[in-house]
Amino acid sequence: MRSGVEELAQHLLSNIFTTTDLKMVSVALEQLSQNQSFKHHAHEIATDTRLTDSVKKTQLLHLFKDINIPILYTFFSDMFSKHEFWMFSSKQFDYFDEFVQTFQLATEKVTVVNLVTPVDLLPPDLTKISQDLAQSLGTHVVLHLQVNPGILGGIQVRIGNLVFDYSLRSKFHQFQRQWIAQMARTSELVGRE
């Protein structure tokens, strides 16, 4: 079952593109893992032979109703739609805990890329940027977005110790330095220092 747990953890992680979502999902899973009442109810539903798979799905998803995290709800909805209830069906082994632990370990291997933009970016834009960076870097990328109107336009990107500054403010400072250098050369040429 280990490979099934790892596959599911990677699948969930592949749908997370921001540090905010990663933290919310991680905390929610940890809280559920420690909630014995939740796990007991999930086990009772998953193993009840009188219930149809459709009813099991509905009742199990009802247990997730208080968690307002669409990524997590969609993940479990998809899992239960495939009639995969095994995570909650064993009395001998807690596959849900194993799943949560595997997910937490997988989060340690993601690359966090810091983005500074002058405005908030929409989720589809964040997803596209994360996927493009992941393809370039060859690893799963999660974005940490900061909004700073002071950069005027463009974007600043930090990956580890590397910083790429494509902001208008940076371009204006470059232009200013070039302009001052040109003025100094012009003064030298015309004999005014």
KOLDREN-700127 format. One record per residue: x, y, z of N, C-alpha, C, O in turn; residue in three letters. Coordinates in steps of 0.2 Angstrom, whole numbers, plus 2048, in hexadecimal, padded with zeros to 3 digits. Layout:
% KOLDREN-700127
XYZXYZXYZXYZALA
...
This chain:
% KOLDREN-700127
8047FA80080080080080480680080280C7FEMET
80B80580280F80B80280F80F7FC80F8157FCARG
81080C7F681080F7F080A8137EE80A8187EBSER
8048107F07FE8147EF7FD81A7F47FB81F7F1GLY
80081A7FA80081F7FE8058257FB80382B7FBVAL
80B8237F980F8277F680C82B7EF80D8317EEGLU
8098277EB8068297E580182E7E78008347E3GLU
7FD82D7EC7F78327EE7FA8387F17F883E7EFLEU
7FF8377F580383D7F88068427F28058487F2ALA
80983F7ED80C8427E78068467E380784B7E1GLN
8018427E27FB8457DF7F884B7E27F78507DFHIS
7F784A7E97F58507EC7FA8567EC7F885C7EALEU
8008557ED80585A7EC80585D7E58078637E5LEU
8048597E080485C7D97FF8617D87FF8647D3SER
7FA8617DC7F58667DB7F586C7E07F18707E0ASN
7FB86D7E37FC8737E88028777E48078747E3ILE
80087D7E48058827E08078887E480C88B7E2PHE
8048897EA80788F7EE80888C7F58058877F8THR
80C8907F980E88E80080888F80480788B809THR
8048938037FE8948077F988E8067F788B80CTHR
7F888B8007F48858007F887F8037F587B806ASP
7FE87F80280287A80580287980C80187480FLEU
80287F80F8028808177FA87E8197FA87A81ELYS
7F58808167EF87F8187ED8778177EA87481CMET
7EF8748127EE86D8117F28698167EF864819VAL
7F886B8177FD86781C7FA8678237FA862826SER
7F886D8257F586E82C7EE86A82C7ED867831VAL
7EA86B8277E48678277E58608287E185C82CALA
7E985D8247EA8568247ED85482B7EB84E82DLEU
7F285882D7F48568347EF8568397EF85283EGLU
7EB85B8397E585B83E7E085583D7DE852842GLN
7DF8538377DB84D8367DE8478387DB84383BLEU
7E48478377E88418397E88408417E883A843SER
7E88458457E884584C7E084484F7E0844855GLN
7DB84584A7D484584C7D283E84C7D083B847ASN
7D283A8527D08338537C88338517C682D84EGLN
7C48378537BD8378517BC8378497B8833847SER
7C083B8467BF83B83F7C183583C7BE832837PHE
7C783283E7CA82C83B7C582683D7C4821839LYS
7C28268437BD8218457B78218407B581C83EHIS
7B482783F7AE82783B7B08258347AC822830HIS
7B68288317B882682A7B881E82A7B681B825ALA
7BB81B82F7BC81482F7B581082E7B480C82BHIS
7B18138337AA8108337A681082C7A380B82AGLU
7A78168297A48178237A781281D7A480F819ILE
7AE81381D7B180F8187B08078187B1804813ALA
7AF80581E7AE7FD81F7A77FB8207A67F5820THR
7A280081F79B7FE8207997FB8197987FE814ASP
7987F48197967F081378F7F281178D7F080CTHR
78B7F58167847F68147847FD80F77E7FE80CARG
78980180F78980780B78B806804790802803LEU
78880980078B8097F979180D7F87928127FDTHR
79580D7F379B8117F27998187F279C81D7F4ASP
79381A7EF7918217EE78F8247F57918297F6SER
78C8207F978A822800791823804791828808VAL
79581E80379C81F80779F8258057A2829809LYS
79F8277FE7A382D7FC79F8337FF7A3837802LYS
7998337FF79583980279683A80979883F80BTHR
79683480D79783581479E8368167A083A81AGLN
7A38348127AA8358137AC83C8127AF840816LEU
7A983F80C7AA84680B7A784B8107A9850811LEU
7A184881379E84C8187A384D81E7A2852821HIS
7A784881F7AC8498257B184F8237B4851828LEU
7B285081D7B685681B7B385C81A7B6861818PHE
7AD85D81C7A986381A7AB86981E7AB86F81CLYS
7AE8688247B186E8287B78708257B9876827ASP
7BA86D8217C186F81E7C08738187BE870813ILE
7C18798187BF87D8127C587E80E7C888480DASN
7C887880C7CE8798077CC8758017CC86F801ILE
7CA8787FC7C88757F57CD8707F37CB86B7F0PRO
7D38717F37D886C7F17D78657F47D78607F1ILE
7D78667FB7D68607FF7D085C7FD7CF8567FDLEU
7CA8607FD7C485D7FC7C385A7F57C18547F5TYR
7C685D7F07C685A7E97CA8547E97C884F7E6THR
7D08547EC7D484E7ED7D08487EF7D08437ECPHE
7CD8497F57CA8437F87C38417F47C183C7F4PHE
7C08467F17BA8457ED7BC8417E77B983C7E6SER
7C28427E47C483E7DE7C68377E17C48327DDASP
7C98377E67CB8307E97C582C7EA7C58267E8MET
7C082F7EE7BA82B7EF7B682A7E97B28257E9PHE
7B682E7E47B282D7DE7B58267DA7B18237D7SER
7BB8257DC7BE81F7D97BD8197DD7C08137DCLYS
7B981A7E27B78147E77BE8127EB7BE80C7EDHIS
7C28177EC7C88157F07C78177F77C881D7F9GLU
7C58137FC7C48148037C98118077C881180DPHE
7CE80E8047D380A8087D780E80D7D980B812TRP
7D781480C7DB8188117D88188187DB81981DMET
7D18178187CE81781E7CB8108207C880F825PHE
7CD80B81C7C980481D7CD7FF8217CA7FA823SER
7D38008237D77FB8277D77FC82E7D8802831SER
7D67F78327D67F88397DD7F683C7DF7F9841LYS
7E17F38387E87F183A7ED7F78397F27F783DGLN
7EC7FB8347F18008327ED8068307E880682DPHE
7F080C8327ED8128317F081582B7F581982BASP
7ED8148257F081681E7EF81E81E7F382181ATYR
7EA8208217E98288217EF82B8247F2830822PHE
7F182982A7F782B82D7FD82B82980182F828ASP
7FE82582680482482180382981B80882B819GLU
7FD82A8197FC82F8137FF836815802839812PHE
7FC83881B7FE83E81E80683F81F80884481DVAL
80983A82281083A82381483A81C81983E81BGLN
81183681781583681181483D80D81883F80ATHR
80E84080E80D84780B81184C80E81585080BPHE
81284C81581685081881D850816821855815GLN
82084A81682784881382884B80C82D84E80ALEU
82384A80882384C8018238548018278577FCALA
82085780582085F805827861806829867804THR
82C85D80A83286080B83786080583C863805GLU
83485D80083885C7F98368617F48398617EFLYS
8318657F682F86A7F18348707F18378717F6VAL
8348737EB83887A7EB8348807EB82F8807E8THR
8358847F083188A7F183588F7ED83A8917EEVAL
8318937E98338987E582F89E7E882989E7E8VAL
8338A47EA8308AA7EC82F8AE7E68338B07E2ASN
8288B17E68278B67E08248BC7E48208BC7E9LEU
8278C27E18248C87E38218CB7DD8258CC7D8VAL
81B8CD7DE8178D07D88148D77DB8138D87E1THR
8128DB7D680F8E27D98088E17DA8058E57DEPRO
8058DB7D87FE8DA7D97FD8D27DA8018CE7D9VAL
7F78D17DD7F68CA7DE7F58C67D87F28C97D3ASP
7F78C07D77F68BC7D17F08B77D27EF8B57D8LEU
7ED8B67CD7E78B17CD7EA8AA7CE7EF8A87CBLEU
7E68A57D17E889E7D17EA89B7CB7EF8977CBPRO
7E789C7C57E98997BF7F089B7BD7F48987BAPRO
7F28A27BE7F88A47BD7FD8A17C180389F7BFASP
7FC8A17C880189D7CC8028967CA8088947CBLEU
7FD8937C97FD88C7C680288B7C08068877C0THR
8018907BB80588F7B580C8917B781188E7B4LYS
80D8967BB8148987BD8188927C081D8907BFILE
81488F7C581788A7C98188847C481E8817C5SER
8148827C081587C7BB81B87E7B781F8797B5GLN
81B8847B48218867B08288857B382D8837B1ASP
8288887B982E8887BD8308807BF83687F7BFLEU
82B87C7C182C8757C282F8727BC83486E7BDALA
82D8737B682F8707B08378727AF83B86E7AEGLN
8388797B083F87B7AF8448797B58498777B3SER
8418787BB8468767C084686E7C284A86C7C5LEU
84186B7BF8418647BF83F8617C684085C7C9GLY
83B8657CA8388647D18318677D283086C7CETHR
82E8657D78278687D882986F7DB82D86F7E0HIS
8258747D882687B7DB82087D7DE81A87D7DBVAL
8218807E481B8847E781D88B7E882388C7EAVAL
81988F7E781A8967E681889A7ED8138987F0LEU
81D89E7EF81B8A37F581A8AA7F281F8AD7F0HIS
8148AC7F28138B27EF8138B87F480F8B87F9LEU
8168BD7F28168C47F68148C97F18168CA7ECGLN
80F8CD7F380D8D37EF8108D97F28108DB7F8VAL
8148DD7ED8178E37EF8168E87E981A8E87E4ASN
8128ED7EA8108F17E58168F67E38178F97DEPRO
81B8F67E88218FA7E78268F87E182A8FC7DFGLY
8258F27DF8298F07D98268F27D38298F17CDILE
8208F57D381D8F97CD81A8F47C88158F57C6LEU
81E8EF7C681C8EB7C18218E57C08268E67C3GLY
81F8E07BC8248DB7BC8248D67C181E8D57C4GLY
8298D37C382A8CD7C88318CD7CB8358CE7C7ILE
8318CA7D18388C97D48378C17D68328BF7D9GLN
83C8BD7D483C8B67D58428B47D98488B67D8VAL
8418B07DF8468AE7E38468A67E38418A47E6ARG
84B8A37E184B89C7E185289A7E585789B7E3ILE
8518987EC8578977F085B89E7F18588A37F3GLY
86189E7EF8658A47EF8658A87E98688AD7E9ASN
8628A67E48628A97DD85C8AE7DD8568AC7DFLEU
85D8B47DB8588B97DB8588BC7D385D8BE7D1VAL
8528BC7D18518BE7CA84C8C47CB8468C37CDPHE
84E8CA7C984A8D07CA8488D37C384C8D67BFASP
8428D27C183F8D47BB83A8DA7BC8358DA7B9TYR
83B8DD7C28368E27C48378E97C083D8EA7BESER
8328ED7BF8338F37BC8388F87C083C8FC7BELEU
8378F87C783B8FC7CB8428FA7CA8468FF7CAARG
8448F47C984B8F27C884D8F57C18538F77C1SER
8498F47BC84B8F77B684B8FF7B68509017B3LYS
8479027BA8489097BB84F90B7BE8529107BCPHE
8519077C38579087C685D9077C186290B7C1HIS
85C9027BD8629017B88629077B38679097B2GLN
85C9097B185C90F7AC85F9157B08629197ACPHE
85D9167B686091C7BA86791C7BA86B9217B9GLN
86A9167BC8729157BC8759167B587A91A7B5ARG
8729147B08749157A987491C7A787991F7A4GLN
86E91F7A986D9267A787392A7AB87592F7A8TRP
8749297B187992D7B588092C7B28849317B1ILE
8819267B08889247AD8899287A688E92B7A5ALA
8839287A288392B79C88493379D888936799GLN
8819367A288293D7A388993F7A588B9447A3MET
88C93A7A989393B7AB89893B7A589C93F7A5ALA
8979367A189B93679B89A93C79689E93F793ARG
89393E79689294479289594A79589894E791THR
89594B79B89995179F8A095079D8A395679CSER
8A394A79D8AA94A79C8AC94C7958B194F794GLU
8A894A7908A994B7898A89537888AC956784LEU
8A495678B8A395E78A8A796278E8A796878EVAL
8AB95E7938B09627978AE96479D8B19697A0GLY
8A896279F8A59647A68A595F7AB8A29597AAARG
8A99607B08A995A7B58A795D7BC8A79597C1GLU
